């Protein structure tokens, strides 16, 4: 199947309507029918302000970045990006073409779509 790798970068404590943005994104993607998504915490990093953020044992300020990832069809990516735009959430993201599928699928997997080789 051809589609997209869609990754968002947010600070762990970033909120939208009193909910953590990464939780909001997972919930909304699930409601949109996207088959799966994951969230990963960074150990350290810096962004456009060139301030180094590192995770420490007693870190309570939630300034570490989290990555929220989805592998989606182009239509799913469009719906999710449109929803984020509609909600006026400011997010940095990467939208990369991807080929994906399941090796030895079972009946619960989405049907394969012919891929361009």
Biopython code that builds the backbone (N, CA, C, O; Angstrom):
import numpy as np
from Bio.PDB.StructureBuilder import StructureBuilder

atoms = [
    (1, "UNK", "N", (0.844, -1.164, 0.000)),
    (1, "UNK", "CA", (0.000, 0.000, 0.000)),
    (1, "UNK", "C", (0.896, 1.237, 0.000)),
    (1, "UNK", "O", (1.929, 1.258, 0.670)),
    (2, "UNK", "N", (0.514, 2.237, -0.729)),
    (2, "UNK", "CA", (1.235, 3.500, -0.721)),
    (2, "UNK", "C", (0.478, 4.497, 0.141)),
    (2, "UNK", "O", (-0.752, 4.540, 0.129)),
    (3, "UNK", "N", (1.218, 5.287, 0.878)),
    (3, "UNK", "CA", (0.609, 6.275, 1.743)),
    (3, "UNK", "C", (1.648, 7.213, 2.289)),
    (3, "UNK", "O", (2.536, 7.664, 1.566)),
    (4, "UNK", "N", (1.536, 7.510, 3.579)),
    (4, "UNK", "CA", (2.414, 8.501, 4.196)),
    (4, "UNK", "C", (2.824, 8.087, 5.596)),
    (4, "UNK", "O", (2.098, 7.392, 6.307)),
    (5, "UNK", "N", (4.003, 8.534, 5.962)),
    (5, "UNK", "CA", (4.483, 8.477, 7.331)),
    (5, "UNK", "C", (4.275, 9.888, 7.862)),
    (5, "UNK", "O", (4.886, 10.840, 7.375)),
    (6, "UNK", "N", (3.415, 10.016, 8.858)),
    (6, "UNK", "CA", (3.043, 11.323, 9.390)),
    (6, "UNK", "C", (3.523, 11.395, 10.832)),
    (6, "UNK", "O", (3.076, 10.624, 11.682)),
    (7, "UNK", "N", (4.437, 12.325, 11.105)),
    (7, "UNK", "CA", (5.012, 12.458, 12.445)),
    (7, "UNK", "C", (4.849, 13.897, 12.917)),
    (7, "UNK", "O", (5.116, 14.849, 12.183)),
    (8, "UNK", "N", (4.397, 14.029, 14.176)),
    (8, "UNK", "CA", (4.237, 15.332, 14.815)),
    (8, "UNK", "C", (5.206, 15.428, 15.978)),
    (8, "UNK", "O", (5.501, 14.431, 16.637)),
    (9, "UNK", "N", (5.703, 16.637, 16.229)),
    (9, "UNK", "CA", (6.619, 16.892, 17.345)),
    (9, "UNK", "C", (5.972, 17.928, 18.262)),
    (9, "UNK", "O", (5.623, 19.020, 17.814)),
    (10, "UNK", "N", (5.811, 17.594, 19.540)),
    (10, "UNK", "CA", (5.227, 18.529, 20.503)),
    (10, "UNK", "C", (5.953, 18.391, 21.837)),
    (10, "UNK", "O", (6.558, 17.357, 22.120)),
    (11, "UNK", "N", (5.887, 19.441, 22.653)),
    (11, "UNK", "CA", (6.380, 19.317, 24.015)),
    (11, "UNK", "C", (5.413, 18.423, 24.783)),
    (11, "UNK", "O", (4.200, 18.479, 24.577)),
    (12, "UNK", "N", (5.951, 17.620, 25.644)),
    (12, "UNK", "CA", (5.158, 16.636, 26.371)),
    (12, "UNK", "C", (3.953, 17.255, 27.079)),
    (12, "UNK", "O", (2.887, 16.642, 27.130)),
    (13, "UNK", "N", (4.109, 18.447, 27.618)),
    (13, "UNK", "CA", (3.035, 19.090, 28.366)),
    (13, "UNK", "C", (2.124, 19.989, 27.550)),
    (13, "UNK", "O", (1.220, 20.609, 28.109)),
    (14, "UNK", "N", (2.339, 20.079, 26.215)),
    (14, "UNK", "CA", (1.529, 20.938, 25.342)),
    (14, "UNK", "C", (0.072, 20.471, 25.376)),
    (14, "UNK", "O", (-0.217, 19.290, 25.183)),
    (15, "UNK", "N", (-0.833, 21.409, 25.624)),
    (15, "UNK", "CA", (-2.253, 21.065, 25.770)),
    (15, "UNK", "C", (-3.116, 21.771, 24.721)),
    (15, "UNK", "O", (-2.790, 22.851, 24.228)),
    (16, "UNK", "N", (-4.223, 21.114, 24.408)),
    (16, "UNK", "CA", (-5.273, 21.675, 23.552)),
    (16, "UNK", "C", (-6.592, 21.377, 24.241)),
    (16, "UNK", "O", (-6.944, 20.218, 24.462)),
    (17, "UNK", "N", (-7.312, 22.429, 24.577)),
    (17, "UNK", "CA", (-8.594, 22.292, 25.282)),
    (17, "UNK", "C", (-8.459, 21.416, 26.539)),
    (17, "UNK", "O", (-9.248, 20.497, 26.760)),
    (18, "UNK", "N", (-7.463, 21.718, 27.338)),
    (18, "UNK", "CA", (-7.208, 21.066, 28.629)),
    (18, "UNK", "C", (-6.772, 19.604, 28.507)),
    (18, "UNK", "O", (-6.768, 18.884, 29.505)),
    (19, "UNK", "N", (-6.407, 19.152, 27.306)),
    (19, "UNK", "CA", (-5.951, 17.778, 27.113)),
    (19, "UNK", "C", (-4.564, 17.816, 26.488)),
    (19, "UNK", "O", (-4.271, 18.685, 25.667)),
    (20, "UNK", "N", (-3.709, 16.872, 26.879)),
    (20, "UNK", "CA", (-2.388, 16.794, 26.260)),
    (20, "UNK", "C", (-2.549, 16.583, 24.761)),
    (20, "UNK", "O", (-3.356, 15.760, 24.328)),
    (21, "UNK", "N", (-1.780, 17.327, 23.969)),
    (21, "UNK", "CA", (-1.923, 17.268, 22.512)),
    (21, "UNK", "C", (-1.673, 15.860, 21.991)),
    (21, "UNK", "O", (-2.378, 15.401, 21.092)),
    (22, "UNK", "N", (-0.672, 15.164, 22.547)),
    (22, "UNK", "CA", (-0.402, 13.815, 22.034)),
    (22, "UNK", "C", (-1.571, 12.876, 22.313)),
    (22, "UNK", "O", (-1.862, 12.005, 21.493)),
    (23, "UNK", "N", (-2.251, 13.032, 23.456)),
    (23, "UNK", "CA", (-3.439, 12.221, 23.741)),
    (23, "UNK", "C", (-4.576, 12.602, 22.791)),
    (23, "UNK", "O", (-5.276, 11.737, 22.266)),
    (24, "UNK", "N", (-4.749, 13.905, 22.579)),
    (24, "UNK", "CA", (-5.796, 14.397, 21.685)),
    (24, "UNK", "C", (-5.603, 13.830, 20.287)),
    (24, "UNK", "O", (-6.556, 13.361, 19.664)),
    (25, "UNK", "N", (-4.337, 13.873, 19.781)),
    (25, "UNK", "CA", (-4.063, 13.357, 18.440)),
    (25, "UNK", "C", (-4.371, 11.866, 18.331)),
    (25, "UNK", "O", (-4.979, 11.432, 17.353)),
    (26, "UNK", "N", (-3.961, 11.081, 19.318)),
    (26, "UNK", "CA", (-4.248, 9.646, 19.278)),
    (26, "UNK", "C", (-5.751, 9.388, 19.283)),
    (26, "UNK", "O", (-6.241, 8.569, 18.505)),
    (27, "UNK", "N", (-6.484, 10.078, 20.149)),
    (27, "UNK", "CA", (-7.931, 9.884, 20.220)),
    (27, "UNK", "C", (-8.618, 10.271, 18.918)),
    (27, "UNK", "O", (-9.471, 9.537, 18.420)),
    (28, "UNK", "N", (-8.249, 11.420, 18.369)),
    (28, "UNK", "CA", (-8.879, 11.882, 17.124)),
    (28, "UNK", "C", (-8.535, 10.973, 15.950)),
    (28, "UNK", "O", (-9.397, 10.665, 15.127)),
    (29, "UNK", "N", (-7.289, 10.547, 15.872)),
    (29, "UNK", "CA", (-6.885, 9.636, 14.788)),
    (29, "UNK", "C", (-7.671, 8.330, 14.883)),
    (29, "UNK", "O", (-8.116, 7.794, 13.867)),
    (30, "UNK", "N", (-7.839, 7.825, 16.091)),
    (30, "UNK", "CA", (-8.599, 6.599, 16.297)),
    (30, "UNK", "C", (-10.044, 6.794, 15.834)),
    (30, "UNK", "O", (-10.601, 5.927, 15.160)),
    (31, "UNK", "N", (-10.651, 7.925, 16.191)),
    (31, "UNK", "CA", (-12.036, 8.209, 15.777)),
    (31, "UNK", "C", (-12.155, 8.376, 14.267)),
    (31, "UNK", "O", (-13.205, 8.097, 13.690)),
    (32, "UNK", "N", (-11.071, 8.835, 13.622)),
    (32, "UNK", "CA", (-11.080, 8.986, 12.160)),
    (32, "UNK", "C", (-10.895, 7.659, 11.432)),
    (32, "UNK", "O", (-10.988, 7.600, 10.205)),
    (33, "UNK", "N", (-10.632, 6.586, 12.194)),
    (33, "UNK", "CA", (-10.464, 5.274, 11.578)),
    (33, "UNK", "C", (-9.036, 4.932, 11.199)),
    (33, "UNK", "O", (-8.801, 3.931, 10.522)),
    (34, "UNK", "N", (-8.084, 5.738, 11.620)),
    (34, "UNK", "CA", (-6.676, 5.430, 11.356)),
    (34, "UNK", "C", (-6.319, 4.177, 12.152)),
    (34, "UNK", "O", (-6.669, 4.057, 13.326)),
    (35, "UNK", "N", (-5.618, 3.243, 11.501)),
    (35, "UNK", "CA", (-5.394, 1.914, 12.065)),
    (35, "UNK", "C", (-4.443, 1.861, 13.246)),
    (35, "UNK", "O", (-4.460, 0.879, 13.987)),
    (36, "UNK", "N", (-3.622, 2.867, 13.451)),
    (36, "UNK", "CA", (-2.711, 2.837, 14.585)),
    (36, "UNK", "C", (-1.865, 4.079, 14.676)),
    (36, "UNK", "O", (-1.662, 4.784, 13.687)),
    (37, "UNK", "N", (-1.379, 4.341, 15.855)),
    (37, "UNK", "CA", (-0.503, 5.476, 16.101)),
    (37, "UNK", "C", (0.320, 5.201, 17.342)),
    (37, "UNK", "O", (-0.076, 4.401, 18.189)),
    (38, "UNK", "N", (1.459, 5.855, 17.454)),
    (38, "UNK", "CA", (2.355, 5.663, 18.591)),
    (38, "UNK", "C", (2.923, 6.996, 19.041)),
    (38, "UNK", "O", (3.028, 7.944, 18.262)),
    (39, "UNK", "N", (3.292, 7.049, 20.328)),
    (39, "UNK", "CA", (3.921, 8.230, 20.908)),
    (39, "UNK", "C", (5.245, 7.794, 21.520)),
    (39, "UNK", "O", (5.310, 6.780, 22.214)),
    (40, "UNK", "N", (6.300, 8.562, 21.263)),
    (40, "UNK", "CA", (7.630, 8.268, 21.780)),
    (40, "UNK", "C", (8.190, 9.507, 22.467)),
    (40, "UNK", "O", (8.069, 10.616, 21.947)),
    (41, "UNK", "N", (8.800, 9.322, 23.631)),
    (41, "UNK", "CA", (9.434, 10.429, 24.358)),
    (41, "UNK", "C", (10.892, 10.545, 23.925)),
    (41, "UNK", "O", (11.585, 9.544, 23.747)),
    (42, "UNK", "N", (11.334, 11.774, 23.762)),
    (42, "UNK", "CA", (12.734, 12.035, 23.438)),
    (42, "UNK", "C", (13.551, 12.076, 24.726)),
    (42, "UNK", "O", (13.045, 12.457, 25.782)),
    (43, "UNK", "N", (14.801, 11.687, 24.629)),
    (43, "UNK", "CA", (15.713, 11.830, 25.761)),
    (43, "UNK", "C", (16.241, 13.254, 25.855)),
    (43, "UNK", "O", (16.428, 13.797, 26.944)),
    (44, "UNK", "N", (16.477, 13.849, 24.682)),
    (44, "UNK", "CA", (16.978, 15.219, 24.622)),
    (44, "UNK", "C", (16.750, 15.747, 23.216)),
    (44, "UNK", "O", (16.517, 14.978, 22.284)),
    (45, "UNK", "N", (16.817, 17.064, 23.071)),
    (45, "UNK", "CA", (16.671, 17.660, 21.761)),
    (45, "UNK", "C", (16.611, 19.170, 21.837)),
    (45, "UNK", "O", (16.591, 19.755, 22.920)),
    (46, "UNK", "N", (16.583, 19.797, 20.656)),
    (46, "UNK", "CA", (16.414, 21.240, 20.591)),
    (46, "UNK", "C", (15.556, 21.551, 19.378)),
    (46, "UNK", "O", (15.453, 20.749, 18.449)),
    (47, "UNK", "N", (14.947, 22.720, 19.400)),
    (47, "UNK", "CA", (14.078, 23.147, 18.319)),
    (47, "UNK", "C", (14.515, 24.476, 17.756)),
    (47, "UNK", "O", (15.693, 24.832, 17.807)),
    (48, "UNK", "N", (13.563, 25.205, 17.221)),
    (48, "UNK", "CA", (13.861, 26.452, 16.510)),
    (48, "UNK", "C", (14.491, 27.517, 17.381)),
    (48, "UNK", "O", (15.151, 28.416, 16.861)),
    (49, "UNK", "N", (14.308, 27.445, 18.703)),
    (49, "UNK", "CA", (14.916, 28.424, 19.605)),
    (49, "UNK", "C", (16.313, 27.999, 20.061)),
    (49, "UNK", "O", (16.972, 28.727, 20.803)),
    (50, "UNK", "N", (16.759, 26.839, 19.625)),
    (50, "UNK", "CA", (18.092, 26.310, 19.914)),
    (50, "UNK", "C", (18.371, 26.158, 21.412)),
    (50, "UNK", "O", (19.509, 26.292, 21.862)),
    (51, "UNK", "N", (17.324, 25.879, 22.163)),
    (51, "UNK", "CA", (17.462, 25.595, 23.586)),
    (51, "UNK", "C", (17.460, 24.090, 23.763)),
    (51, "UNK", "O", (16.536, 23.407, 23.322)),
    (52, "UNK", "N", (18.495, 23.572, 24.408)),
    (52, "UNK", "CA", (18.596, 22.128, 24.627)),
    (52, "UNK", "C", (17.682, 21.720, 25.775)),
    (52, "UNK", "O", (17.761, 22.273, 26.872)),
    (53, "UNK", "N", (16.826, 20.760, 25.516)),
    (53, "UNK", "CA", (15.933, 20.206, 26.533)),
    (53, "UNK", "C", (16.361, 18.768, 26.771)),
    (53, "UNK", "O", (16.509, 17.996, 25.824)),
    (54, "UNK", "N", (16.560, 18.406, 28.029)),
    (54, "UNK", "CA", (16.953, 17.055, 28.386)),
    (54, "UNK", "C", (16.024, 16.524, 29.463)),
    (54, "UNK", "O", (15.541, 17.268, 30.316)),
    (55, "UNK", "N", (15.786, 15.225, 29.405)),
    (55, "UNK", "CA", (14.983, 14.593, 30.439)),
    (55, "UNK", "C", (15.874, 14.304, 31.642)),
    (55, "UNK", "O", (16.965, 13.751, 31.504)),
    (56, "UNK", "N", (15.395, 14.682, 32.812)),
    (56, "UNK", "CA", (16.094, 14.405, 34.060)),
    (56, "UNK", "C", (15.165, 13.613, 34.965)),
    (56, "UNK", "O", (13.947, 13.642, 34.788)),
    (57, "UNK", "N", (15.726, 12.919, 35.917)),
    (57, "UNK", "CA", (14.927, 12.085, 36.810)),
    (57, "UNK", "C", (13.832, 12.877, 37.509)),
    (57, "UNK", "O", (12.716, 12.381, 37.663)),
    (58, "UNK", "N", (14.128, 14.083, 37.928)),
    (58, "UNK", "CA", (13.150, 14.883, 38.668)),
    (58, "UNK", "C", (12.477, 15.933, 37.788)),
    (58, "UNK", "O", (11.937, 16.915, 38.298)),
    (59, "UNK", "N", (12.507, 15.734, 36.479)),
    (59, "UNK", "CA", (11.913, 16.692, 35.544)),
    (59, "UNK", "C", (10.394, 16.708, 35.705)),
    (59, "UNK", "O", (9.727, 15.695, 35.492)),
    (60, "UNK", "N", (9.868, 17.845, 36.075)),
    (60, "UNK", "CA", (8.427, 17.976, 36.257)),
    (60, "UNK", "C", (7.807, 18.996, 35.314)),
    (60, "UNK", "O", (6.583, 19.122, 35.265)),
    (61, "UNK", "N", (8.628, 19.727, 34.561)),
    (61, "UNK", "CA", (8.103, 20.807, 33.737)),
    (61, "UNK", "C", (7.582, 20.328, 32.383)),
    (61, "UNK", "O", (6.952, 21.106, 31.666)),
    (62, "UNK", "N", (7.824, 19.093, 32.022)),
    (62, "UNK", "CA", (7.319, 18.510, 30.777)),
    (62, "UNK", "C", (7.769, 19.301, 29.542)),
    (62, "UNK", "O", (6.953, 19.633, 28.682)),
    (63, "UNK", "N", (9.057, 19.597, 29.462)),
    (63, "UNK", "CA", (9.569, 20.328, 28.302)),
    (63, "UNK", "C", (10.198, 19.407, 27.263)),
    (63, "UNK", "O", (10.621, 19.870, 26.203)),
    (64, "UNK", "N", (10.263, 18.123, 27.550)),
    (64, "UNK", "CA", (10.838, 17.170, 26.604)),
    (64, "UNK", "C", (9.864, 16.989, 25.441)),
    (64, "UNK", "O", (8.648, 17.047, 25.622)),
    (65, "UNK", "N", (10.405, 16.772, 24.265)),
    (65, "UNK", "CA", (9.583, 16.581, 23.076)),
    (65, "UNK", "C", (9.074, 15.148, 22.995)),
    (65, "UNK", "O", (9.771, 14.207, 23.374)),
    (66, "UNK", "N", (7.864, 14.995, 22.503)),
    (66, "UNK", "CA", (7.332, 13.683, 22.168)),
    (66, "UNK", "C", (7.042, 13.668, 20.677)),
    (66, "UNK", "O", (6.706, 14.694, 20.084)),
    (67, "UNK", "N", (7.176, 12.486, 20.080)),
    (67, "UNK", "CA", (6.851, 12.277, 18.671)),
    (67, "UNK", "C", (5.584, 11.447, 18.609)),
    (67, "UNK", "O", (5.461, 10.434, 19.297)),
    (68, "UNK", "N", (4.654, 11.874, 17.793)),
    (68, "UNK", "CA", (3.424, 11.138, 17.572)),
    (68, "UNK", "C", (3.449, 10.696, 16.118)),
    (68, "UNK", "O", (3.515, 11.529, 15.215)),
    (69, "UNK", "N", (3.397, 9.383, 15.888)),
    (69, "UNK", "CA", (3.577, 8.850, 14.538)),
    (69, "UNK", "C", (2.365, 8.057, 14.065)),
    (69, "UNK", "O", (1.719, 7.337, 14.827)),
    (70, "UNK", "N", (2.089, 8.220, 12.788)),
    (70, "UNK", "CA", (1.040, 7.456, 12.118)),
    (70, "UNK", "C", (1.555, 7.042, 10.748)),
    (70, "UNK", "O", (2.259, 7.812, 10.094)),
    (71, "UNK", "N", (1.215, 5.839, 10.306)),
    (71, "UNK", "CA", (1.436, 5.428, 8.923)),
    (71, "UNK", "C", (0.043, 5.300, 8.333)),
    (71, "UNK", "O", (-0.753, 4.468, 8.766)),
    (72, "UNK", "N", (-0.243, 6.131, 7.341)),
    (72, "UNK", "CA", (-1.620, 6.341, 6.894)),
    (72, "UNK", "C", (-1.718, 6.375, 5.375)),
    (72, "UNK", "O", (-0.720, 6.538, 4.673)),
    (73, "UNK", "N", (-2.946, 6.218, 4.883)),
    (73, "UNK", "CA", (-3.213, 6.468, 3.472)),
    (73, "UNK", "C", (-3.187, 7.979, 3.260)),
    (73, "UNK", "O", (-3.248, 8.750, 4.218)),
    (74, "UNK", "N", (-3.099, 8.386, 2.020)),
    (74, "UNK", "CA", (-3.099, 9.825, 1.733)),
    (74, "UNK", "C", (-4.409, 10.474, 2.171)),
    (74, "UNK", "O", (-4.417, 11.616, 2.631)),
    (75, "UNK", "N", (-5.512, 9.748, 2.027)),
    (75, "UNK", "CA", (-6.811, 10.284, 2.448)),
    (75, "UNK", "C", (-6.864, 10.458, 3.964)),
    (75, "UNK", "O", (-7.365, 11.472, 4.449)),
    (76, "UNK", "N", (-6.351, 9.479, 4.719)),
    (76, "UNK", "CA", (-6.319, 9.585, 6.184)),
    (76, "UNK", "C", (-5.441, 10.750, 6.625)),
    (76, "UNK", "O", (-5.807, 11.499, 7.531)),
    (77, "UNK", "N", (-4.284, 10.902, 5.984)),
    (77, "UNK", "CA", (-3.396, 12.025, 6.315)),
    (77, "UNK", "C", (-4.102, 13.350, 6.074)),
    (77, "UNK", "O", (-4.012, 14.263, 6.894)),
    (78, "UNK", "N", (-4.796, 13.455, 4.965)),
    (78, "UNK", "CA", (-5.522, 14.684, 4.645)),
    (78, "UNK", "C", (-6.588, 15.013, 5.668)),
    (78, "UNK", "O", (-6.745, 16.170, 6.059)),
    (79, "UNK", "N", (-7.328, 13.993, 6.107)),
    (79, "UNK", "CA", (-8.385, 14.224, 7.103)),
    (79, "UNK", "C", (-7.796, 14.657, 8.438)),
    (79, "UNK", "O", (-8.322, 15.566, 9.080)),
    (80, "UNK", "N", (-6.698, 14.009, 8.867)),
    (80, "UNK", "CA", (-6.090, 14.365, 10.146)),
    (80, "UNK", "C", (-5.481, 15.762, 10.092)),
    (80, "UNK", "O", (-5.657, 16.545, 11.026)),
    (81, "UNK", "N", (-4.772, 16.086, 9.023)),
    (81, "UNK", "CA", (-4.183, 17.424, 8.893)),
    (81, "UNK", "C", (-5.266, 18.497, 8.813)),
    (81, "UNK", "O", (-5.101, 19.582, 9.371)),
    (82, "UNK", "N", (-6.368, 18.209, 8.129)),
    (82, "UNK", "CA", (-7.471, 19.172, 8.045)),
    (82, "UNK", "C", (-8.099, 19.413, 9.417)),
    (82, "UNK", "O", (-8.454, 20.545, 9.748)),
    (83, "UNK", "N", (-8.237, 18.358, 10.210)),
    (83, "UNK", "CA", (-8.796, 18.510, 11.549)),
    (83, "UNK", "C", (-7.892, 19.372, 12.427)),
    (83, "UNK", "O", (-8.375, 20.236, 13.159)),
    (84, "UNK", "N", (-6.583, 19.138, 12.357)),
    (84, "UNK", "CA", (-5.632, 19.934, 13.146)),
    (84, "UNK", "C", (-5.700, 21.403, 12.715)),
    (84, "UNK", "O", (-5.681, 22.305, 13.552)),
    (85, "UNK", "N", (-5.780, 21.627, 11.414)),
    (85, "UNK", "CA", (-5.908, 22.993, 10.895)),
    (85, "UNK", "C", (-7.197, 23.643, 11.392)),
    (85, "UNK", "O", (-7.191, 24.797, 11.821)),
    (86, "UNK", "N", (-8.291, 22.903, 11.331)),
    (86, "UNK", "CA", (-9.592, 23.404, 11.782)),
    (86, "UNK", "C", (-9.571, 23.754, 13.265)),
    (86, "UNK", "O", (-10.183, 24.739, 13.678)),
    (87, "UNK", "N", (-8.870, 22.955, 14.071)),
    (87, "UNK", "CA", (-8.777, 23.191, 15.513)),
    (87, "UNK", "C", (-7.770, 24.283, 15.865)),
    (87, "UNK", "O", (-7.656, 24.680, 17.024)),
    (88, "UNK", "N", (-7.035, 24.770, 14.850)),
    (88, "UNK", "CA", (-6.048, 25.841, 15.027)),
    (88, "UNK", "C", (-4.943, 25.469, 16.019)),
    (88, "UNK", "O", (-4.525, 26.285, 16.840)),
    (89, "UNK", "N", (-4.478, 24.217, 15.924)),
    (89, "UNK", "CA", (-3.382, 23.756, 16.774)),
    (89, "UNK", "C", (-2.083, 23.980, 16.004)),
    (89, "UNK", "O", (-1.941, 23.529, 14.868)),
    (90, "UNK", "N", (-1.153, 24.670, 16.620)),
    (90, "UNK", "CA", (0.139, 24.939, 15.990)),
    (90, "UNK", "C", (1.058, 23.762, 16.274)),
    (90, "UNK", "O", (1.437, 23.530, 17.422)),
    (91, "UNK", "N", (1.423, 23.005, 15.216)),
    (91, "UNK", "CA", (2.267, 21.814, 15.356)),
    (91, "UNK", "C", (3.311, 21.774, 14.260)),
    (91, "UNK", "O", (3.057, 22.181, 13.126)),
    (92, "UNK", "N", (4.493, 21.277, 14.609)),
    (92, "UNK", "CA", (5.509, 20.977, 13.601)),
    (92, "UNK", "C", (5.328, 19.515, 13.221)),
    (92, "UNK", "O", (5.112, 18.666, 14.086)),
    (93, "UNK", "N", (5.416, 19.220, 11.916)),
    (93, "UNK", "CA", (5.206, 17.837, 11.477)),
    (93, "UNK", "C", (6.084, 17.497, 10.281)),
    (93, "UNK", "O", (6.628, 18.375, 9.611)),
    (94, "UNK", "N", (6.204, 16.204, 10.034)),
    (94, "UNK", "CA", (6.864, 15.690, 8.833)),
    (94, "UNK", "C", (5.861, 14.780, 8.137)),
    (94, "UNK", "O", (5.215, 13.953, 8.781)),
    (95, "UNK", "N", (5.733, 14.933, 6.824)),
    (95, "UNK", "CA", (4.789, 14.155, 6.015)),
    (95, "UNK", "C", (5.611, 13.532, 4.885)),
    (95, "UNK", "O", (5.971, 14.211, 3.923)),
    (96, "UNK", "N", (5.901, 12.244, 5.010)),
    (96, "UNK", "CA", (6.846, 11.566, 4.134)),
    (96, "UNK", "C", (6.147, 10.425, 3.396)),
    (96, "UNK", "O", (5.429, 9.646, 4.023)),
    (97, "UNK", "N", (6.336, 10.306, 2.081)),
    (97, "UNK", "CA", (5.749, 9.172, 1.357)),
    (97, "UNK", "C", (6.249, 7.843, 1.943)),
    (97, "UNK", "O", (7.409, 7.720, 2.336)),
    (98, "UNK", "N", (5.355, 6.861, 1.992)),
    (98, "UNK", "CA", (5.722, 5.555, 2.563)),
    (98, "UNK", "C", (4.993, 4.438, 1.832)),
    (98, "UNK", "O", (3.881, 4.623, 1.338)),
    (99, "UNK", "N", (5.621, 3.300, 1.771)),
    (99, "UNK", "CA", (4.990, 2.075, 1.300)),
    (99, "UNK", "C", (4.859, 1.189, 2.520)),
    (99, "UNK", "O", (5.834, 0.985, 3.243)),
    (100, "UNK", "N", (3.667, 0.655, 2.764)),
    (100, "UNK", "CA", (3.456, -0.142, 3.967)),
    (100, "UNK", "C", (2.517, -1.307, 3.688)),
    (100, "UNK", "O", (1.790, -1.322, 2.695)),
    (101, "UNK", "N", (2.552, -2.267, 4.578)),
    (101, "UNK", "CA", (1.683, -3.428, 4.451)),
    (101, "UNK", "C", (1.931, -4.389, 5.593)),
    (101, "UNK", "O", (2.711, -4.106, 6.502)),
    (102, "UNK", "N", (1.265, -5.519, 5.539)),
    (102, "UNK", "CA", (1.402, -6.569, 6.541)),
    (102, "UNK", "C", (1.886, -7.825, 5.830)),
    (102, "UNK", "O", (1.299, -8.248, 4.834)),
    (103, "UNK", "N", (2.949, -8.413, 6.339)),
    (103, "UNK", "CA", (3.432, -9.682, 5.808)),
    (103, "UNK", "C", (2.606, -10.786, 6.453)),
    (103, "UNK", "O", (2.442, -10.805, 7.673)),
    (104, "UNK", "N", (2.089, -11.698, 5.652)),
    (104, "UNK", "CA", (1.223, -12.784, 6.130)),
    (104, "UNK", "C", (-0.011, -12.237, 6.845)),
    (104, "UNK", "O", (-0.235, -12.567, 8.010)),
    (105, "UNK", "N", (-0.820, -11.405, 6.172)),
    (105, "UNK", "CA", (-1.986, -10.804, 6.817)),
    (105, "UNK", "C", (-3.017, -11.849, 7.216)),
    (105, "UNK", "O", (-3.075, -12.943, 6.654)),
    (106, "UNK", "N", (-3.835, -11.479, 8.209)),
    (106, "UNK", "CA", (-4.969, -12.325, 8.574)),
    (106, "UNK", "C", (-6.258, -11.599, 8.215)),
    (106, "UNK", "O", (-6.210, -10.514, 7.634)),
    (107, "UNK", "N", (-7.383, -12.163, 8.541)),
    (107, "UNK", "CA", (-8.665, -11.599, 8.122)),
    (107, "UNK", "C", (-8.968, -10.249, 8.767)),
    (107, "UNK", "O", (-9.811, -9.512, 8.256)),
    (108, "UNK", "N", (-8.310, -9.900, 9.871)),
    (108, "UNK", "CA", (-8.551, -8.618, 10.535)),
    (108, "UNK", "C", (-7.780, -7.460, 9.893)),
    (108, "UNK", "O", (-8.067, -6.296, 10.173)),
    (109, "UNK", "N", (-6.803, -7.773, 9.036)),
    (109, "UNK", "CA", (-6.003, -6.725, 8.386)),
    (109, "UNK", "C", (-6.768, -6.103, 7.231)),
    (109, "UNK", "O", (-7.614, -6.741, 6.606)),
    (110, "UNK", "N", (-6.451, -4.838, 6.961)),
    (110, "UNK", "CA", (-7.056, -4.149, 5.828)),
    (110, "UNK", "C", (-6.636, -4.837, 4.537)),
    (110, "UNK", "O", (-5.512, -5.329, 4.442)),
    (111, "UNK", "N", (-7.513, -4.881, 3.547)),
    (111, "UNK", "CA", (-7.134, -5.513, 2.275)),
    (111, "UNK", "C", (-5.999, -4.759, 1.614)),
    (111, "UNK", "O", (-5.925, -3.533, 1.694)),
    (112, "UNK", "N", (-5.124, -5.488, 0.970)),
    (112, "UNK", "CA", (-3.978, -4.892, 0.270)),
    (112, "UNK", "C", (-4.471, -4.131, -0.951)),
    (112, "UNK", "O", (-5.412, -4.543, -1.630)),
    (113, "UNK", "N", (-3.809, -3.011, -1.210)),
    (113, "UNK", "CA", (-4.077, -2.220, -2.411)),
    (113, "UNK", "C", (-2.852, -2.372, -3.280)),
    (113, "UNK", "O", (-1.728, -2.344, -2.778)),
    (114, "UNK", "N", (-3.050, -2.532, -4.585)),
    (114, "UNK", "CA", (-1.924, -2.714, -5.484)),
    (114, "UNK", "C", (-0.961, -1.540, -5.370)),
    (114, "UNK", "O", (-1.369, -0.382, -5.457)),
    (115, "UNK", "N", (0.319, -1.846, -5.174)),
    (115, "UNK", "CA", (1.353, -0.821, -5.044)),
    (115, "UNK", "C", (2.031, -0.590, -6.376)),
    (115, "UNK", "O", (2.162, -1.510, -7.183)),
    (116, "UNK", "N", (2.460, 0.638, -6.605)),
    (116, "UNK", "CA", (3.226, 0.953, -7.805)),
    (116, "UNK", "C", (4.654, 0.509, -7.590)),
    (116, "UNK", "O", (5.303, 0.952, -6.642)),
    (117, "UNK", "N", (5.153, -0.351, -8.446)),
    (117, "UNK", "CA", (6.540, -0.831, -8.306)),
    (117, "UNK", "C", (7.447, -0.175, -9.291)),
    (117, "UNK", "O", (8.644, -0.460, -9.313)),
]
sb = StructureBuilder()
sb.init_structure("model")
sb.init_model(0)
sb.init_chain("A")
sb.init_seg("    ")
for serial, (resi, resn, name, xyz) in enumerate(atoms, 1):
    if name == "N":
        sb.init_residue(resn, " ", resi, " ")
    sb.init_atom(name, np.array(xyz, "f"), 0.0, 1.0, " ", f" {name:<3s}", serial, name[0])
structure = sb.get_structure()
